[in-house]
C-alpha cells in the first residue's frame, strides 16, 4: 500500500481534479483536452475519469471528477481506472482535500494478499505538497490493520495470535501492558471471559494497555469484543451463519486500531485499552443455556443463549475499564444481527448515554464519509432482561429490539454517571465498492478518531 506513494517521479502524469458542479473545461491548459473531454461527455461527476491523450497516443493527463462529500472513496474509484504509471495531483486543492485524496489513493490499493502471490501495484502517486503526511498514513494504516486482522482466518488469528497483535501495538508505543490467559482470568476476577472461552483449545485471554500522552490530560478507555471465532457454542450456529465468524473479533480490531491511532498521533490524553479475547467453542466444559454466571461486578447473569456470548465478555471488560473512572468509555462490537436488520450492513448502530458524544460522533462521520447512526437506549425495554433466577438475563424474552436490549445489557455494567458509547457494527463488506473490497472493514473508526481529537481538545481546555 505505502509503496504506491513516491517522493518524486520524473515525468509524472498530471491528475486534474474537477469538483462536481464546478467544472470549467475552458481552464484546461491544452485546448485539445477540452475538445476531447467534451467528446467523451466528461461532466465531472464524482468518480468520473477521462484519460487525456497526447499527440503520440500516450497518456498526457487525467481528468477526475470528485465530490467533497464522497471523499476519500471516489479517489479509490480513480485508482481502479488508471493505467500503470506515476501520477501527481495538479490544481488548487486545500490541504484537507489533498489529504483525503491521498487516503483514498492508499485505500484504493488495499489487498489482503497474505495467502496469495503478491502482485506489483502499477499506479504510484507523488506526495502532494502541504498535507499532513503522518495523518494520512496513520489513518490508512489503521483501516488496513482492522481489515487485515478480520480477514485473517481463525486458524491464524485465534486468541493467542490476537493477544500477541495487541501486545505488539502496545510495545511499539511504550504502553504498559497487562496480559492474562487461562486460569489467570479467574485469579484476576474476569469470570465471564473465562467461562465463555474455556471450551476452546486456544484458551481465553485479556489484554489491557495503558498509555500516557499527557499526565494531566483526559482519560479515554476503549473496549473491543474479541471473539476470534464464534461457533455459537452449544446453541450452535447453522453452517451459513457460522461461515463469516472469523470476523467476530472485529470490535477488538477496531478498538486496537483506534488505540494505535491515538498513540501514533500523540494525543494529549491518558488511554486505557481492554480487549477480552476468546473463541466460543464446543466441548465438554462449554457453558450452557440457563447457566447462572457471576460477573466481575458481582451481578448474577442468566444465560439465555450461548450464541450471545460477546455481551458476556464485554460486561467484564467494561466493568474493569470503568473502575479507573475514565472521562469517556467507548466499546466496539460485532454484537447483534438486529442492528443489521435495523440499519443494514454498512451503517453501524451507535448507542450512548451522552448526547454530546453521540452528536459529535455522528457529525464527524457525516463530514468524512464514515457514518454511524444513533439508536435509542430505550429504558422501558430493560424489563425484557428481567430474570426469575438472576440479577439480569443475557438475552431477554421475545427477540424484539435485539440491538437495544443488547446495549441495555451492556449499560447494566457501566456505572451511573460514566460517559459511554457503544458501537454495534458489521465489520465486513458484503459487496465490493471503490476502496472497500469484500471482506473485513473498518466502520466508524475514522469518525471515532475525529470525534476523540475534538473531545480531547475541548476536555483538555475545560
Secondary structure, 3 states (H helix, E strand, C coil): CHHHEECCCCCCEEEEEEECCCCCHHHCCCHHHHHHHHHCCCCCCCCCEEEEECCCCCEEEEEEEECHHHCCHHHHHHHHCCCCEEEEEECCCCHHHHHHHHHHHHHHCCCCCCCCCCCCCCEEEECCCCCCHHHHHHHHHHHHHHHHHHHCCCCCCCHHHHHHHHHHHHHHCCCEEEEEECCHHHHCCCHHHHHHHCCCCCCCEEEEEEEECCCCCEEEEEEEEEEEEECCCCCCCCHHHHCCHHHHHHHHHHHHHHHHHHHHHCCCEEEEEEEEEEEECCCCCCCCCCCEEECCCCCEEECCCCCCCHHHHHHHHHHHHHCCCCCEEEEEECCCHHHHHHHCCCCEEEEECCHHHHHHHHHHHHHCCCCEEECCCCHHHHHHHCCCCCCEECCCCCCCCHHHHHHHHHHCCCCCCCCEEEEECCCEECCCECCECCEECCCCHHHHHHHHHHHHHHHHCC
